[in-house]
Amino acid sequence: MSYKCYFGLTGQTIYKKNRKACRKPFKLKQTQAFVEYLEHEILKNKLSPNCCWE
């Protein structure tokens, strides 16, 4: 006879692991140079964000 038991911490750990795998990856690190360019243009040169997209 097999007995199954639920462990809340184990269930939560598995949920978090699966949740990370089902979302799109965070891409900010891949676009760091572009973000720095935008920051420079907006803060230092006082340009609007719309100006940087064109």
Residue pairs with C-beta under 8 A, 6 or more apart in sequence:
28 35
37 52
38 49
38 52
41 47
41 51
41 52
42 48
42 49
42 52
